[in-house]
Amino acid sequence: MIEPVTASDHLIAIIEDEAPIRRFLRAALGAEGFRVCEAATAKDGMRLLTQDRPSLVLLDLGLPDADGIQIIQEVRQWSSLPVIVLSARGEEKGKIAALDAGADDYVTKPFGIGELLARMRVALRHANRRETGAGETTAFQFGGVHGDLAERRVFADENEVKLTKIEFDLLALLVRNSGKVLTHRFLLKEVWGPDAVNEPHYVRVFMANLRKKLERDPSRPEYLLTEQGVGYRLKAD
């Protein structure tokens, strides 16, 4: 069983060169009970990560002395530390590159603290499961949909839904990463294999099929969400 974790148990690292954003984050996270440390450059940020060992990193991609993606790649060589990228609006390529490099999520500037906290909770929950070695439950539920990954059965409003193998594999990947954004490239590699990473239409077609079978209104999905230009996310209940 995963032990409950309070905000005060977590040290959050902010690596961001814009002082107003650091002040905003420091005040907002402090008000929620989080402890905070911060850096304005990649060099100071890496020193902070290795010395202070925070629970989660909020990382700006546009640092003055290095690309934030370099930090993600370096961190992933020695740690599964959760990384949430802070990106400017319209930086789809940067978001995709960061996620493919190993970032857990991203928020687009300007962002609300409520949205950021929700993303942080998901990332910390995943990290806590890894650290405690808690076994992954195979049962899942979102909205009126529930099922069991081990039994490969899915129900919508108590009616069993027949999914193709690829539809089920795609849904299972989203369920196991509930709340996290998964890039087109990641989904293609995991479900279809490395030879399909340049075929994004595969994902669009099968996500449309899943929405028709599982969403109440496929044209306005509530749970199988599109991250425009980046990938998809299963909204966590």
Buried (B, 14 or more C-beta within 10 A) or exposed (E): EEEEBEBEBBBBBBBBBEEEBBEBBBEBBEEEEBBBBBBBBBBBBBEBBEEEEBBBBBBBBBBEEBBBBBBBBBBBEEBEBBBBBBBEEEBBEBBBBBBBBBBBBBBBEEBEBEEBBBBBBBBBBBBBBEEEEEEEEBEBEBBBBBBEBEEEBBBBEEEEBEBEEBBBBBBBBBBBBBBBBBBBBBBBBBBBEEEBBEEBEBBEEBBEBBBEBBBBEBEEBBBBBBBEEBBBBBBBE
